[in-house]
């Protein structure tokens, strides 16, 4: 970590990520409590709808941003979006109607849809060394875990001295700090891709290329398992703890922290484990852990078992999400990485869109047992897709053919293969 932090630009970007995600974790707890304050036992459906709107913004806008990210002034873009998000979040303490939540969540996360894929595409340029980049992905995973560990813990402490509405102000401050850190970093200019200039082609390129890459299709299946676990935790933890277990707001924060502990345990150790194990086996193990934990949850266990299940869910989601950045970077040209990262962001959050709705409305209309059953079934489907789609033998170099020109015979050669303007289709084994 000392080597990584000696890189000034990475250091500023990393701490910008930590501060903004810490605030987001606090506001996630506050949003759940706000929904419960306004809707009571219907909070699951309200929160599920709000988070589905968040996913809708991600799914629709991320590919658009990815198509044109190479043309953006990246430093000003990232810092400006942090400033806008801070202003919007400051409106949340004044919410008095459920539709206010929906409108502000859509606006705030439209900004996030423009921020995250661009931020992710910057890191490989800031850290060109592959080993350092893999370690940086693990630390990025740890930063995300602040939403589930340090942030909920801090939220629990803050709730002893202020109302939950005050937590949104803390979130706004973290976005202002994040923007200031980004402004002080040197961000490399985006590489210009060698592809067609048409708007339609640029919009389609990232998603089409992502879906034509077998290992990335498998990642999308694994993300269905991640989304099932995350949706159940984020939407229904407050319902389960408050209604089924009859415990307080502090226990809600503790449950989310247990999930964060599990995720951090994996993120801290994964770079070392990946020296001995293939990413494919790591991702499939994560899927299996999620399926097992959700299946046990169908029985609506006691508080201690519930904490253990959330710990296992955190481990499973981290096993899948931590190495994804390395897989994407391996699967595209550097100049095309913004489009690929945007495609991953959009398609993975499409999974969350459906799981948030099912987790929220399922628990509100059918009960928590049926919600656990639905999430178990979806995560099992994701595991089967990943198992079937991810090649057991997945070399970087692939032999493939190019058609000849003007009647010349086709040429066959082998090199590091990715989908790009010269290789629009994945080679089929003879």
Secondary structure, 3 states (H helix, E strand, C coil): CHHHHCCHHHHHHHHHHHHHHHHHHHHHHHHHHHHHHHHHHHHHHHHHHHHHHHHHHHHHHHHHHHHHHHHCCHHHHHHHHHHHHHHHHCCHHHCCCHHHHHHHHHHHHHHHHHHHHHHHHHHHHHCCCHHHHHHHHHHHHHHHHCCCCHHHHHHHHHCCCCCHHHHHHHHHHHHHHHHHHHHCCCCCCCCCCCCCCCHHHHHHHHHHHHHCCHHHHHHHHHHHHHHHHHHHHHHHHHHHHHHHCCCCHHHHHHHHHHHHHHHHHHHHHHHHHCCCCCHHHHHHHHHHHHHHHHHHHCCCCCHHHHHHHHHHHHHHHHHHHCCHHHHHHHCCCHHHHHHHHHHHHHHHHHHHHHHHHHHHHHHHHCCHHHHHHHHHHHHHHHHHHHHHHCCCCCCCEEEEEECCCCCCCCEEEEEECCCECCECCCCCCC
